[in-house]
Amino acid sequence: MTGDAWNIGLNIIASVITGSVVWLSGRLLRLRGLRRKQAFFGLSSGGECLLVVPRMVSADNERSVHRNDAAAMLDLSSILGECGAKPEVIFHDQVYQGLADKPEFCIGGPVANRRTEAHLRSVLPACASGAWRSGRRSPWAGRPTRRTPAGSGTRCWPRSCGTSATSPRS
């Protein structure tokens, strides 16, 4: 019987060691994934970030947000919660002092969100995002488009854009 007890004891010790290694490797992989996500978004654990949302134009209340923007805000807040960041929510037309002192997430395009437009102008100065506002011509005006068969369900794309999944090669 001493041999059987010895085998049971060794198997229990081997199981504990194996279980600990599996748990530790899973924990390290989750931590690695979290660190990669934090690095991608520029976040740190317990750090602050800025969440900039546009106002809903057609609402009576000045603090209203469109439902699609609210859904995007919820999805983004779950990601920020996983990363351990503390978001500060402001509207796009509120004055915020500080540039690049904390990560900033702008919801909405350059038409709806002034801060998105400002970021795009600073990062991509050659793009004409506000061409319709300043009276200049649109960058796509007068360019030839691809001809597609009528009723094919495809869109016409400018030649300079190349091909896409919804436009056939010409």
Secondary structure in CASP SS format (residue, H / E / C, confidence):
PFRMAT SS
TARGET T0000
AUTHOR 0000-0000-0000
METHOD secondary structure of the structure
MODEL  1
M C 1.00
T H 1.00
G H 1.00
D H 1.00
A H 1.00
W H 1.00
N H 1.00
I H 1.00
G H 1.00
L H 1.00
N H 1.00
I H 1.00
I H 1.00
A H 1.00
S H 1.00
V H 1.00
I H 1.00
T H 1.00
G H 1.00
S H 1.00
V H 1.00
V H 1.00
W H 1.00
L H 1.00
S H 1.00
G H 1.00
R H 1.00
L H 1.00
L H 1.00
R H 1.00
L H 1.00
R H 1.00
G H 1.00
L H 1.00
R H 1.00
R H 1.00
K H 1.00
Q H 1.00
A H 1.00
F H 1.00
F H 1.00
G C 1.00
L C 1.00
S C 1.00
S C 1.00
G C 1.00
G C 1.00
E E 1.00
C E 1.00
L E 1.00
L E 1.00
V E 1.00
V E 1.00
P C 1.00
R C 1.00
M C 1.00
V C 1.00
S C 1.00
A C 1.00
D C 1.00
N C 1.00
E C 1.00
R C 1.00
S C 1.00
V C 1.00
H C 1.00
R H 1.00
N H 1.00
D H 1.00
A H 1.00
A H 1.00
A H 1.00
M H 1.00
L H 1.00
D H 1.00
L H 1.00
S H 1.00
S H 1.00
I H 1.00
L H 1.00
G H 1.00
E H 1.00
C H 1.00
G C 1.00
A C 1.00
K E 1.00
P E 1.00
E E 1.00
V E 1.00
I E 1.00
F E 1.00
H C 1.00
D C 1.00
Q C 1.00
V C 1.00
Y C 1.00
Q C 1.00
G C 1.00
L C 1.00
A C 1.00
D C 1.00
K C 1.00
P C 1.00
E E 1.00
F E 1.00
C E 1.00
I C 1.00
G C 1.00
G C 1.00
P C 1.00
V C 1.00
A C 1.00
N C 1.00
R H 1.00
R H 1.00
T H 1.00
E H 1.00
A H 1.00
H H 1.00
L H 1.00
R H 1.00
S H 1.00
V H 1.00
L C 1.00
P C 1.00
A C 1.00
C C 1.00
A C 1.00
S C 1.00
G C 1.00
A H 1.00
W H 1.00
R H 1.00
S H 1.00
G C 1.00
R C 1.00
R C 1.00
S C 1.00
P C 1.00
W C 1.00
A C 1.00
G C 1.00
R C 1.00
P C 1.00
T E 1.00
R C 1.00
R C 1.00
T C 1.00
P C 1.00
A C 1.00
G C 1.00
S C 1.00
G C 1.00
T C 1.00
R C 1.00
C C 1.00
W C 1.00
P E 1.00
R H 1.00
S H 1.00
C H 1.00
G C 1.00
T C 1.00
S E 1.00
A C 1.00
T C 1.00
S E 1.00
P C 1.00
R C 1.00
S C 1.00
END
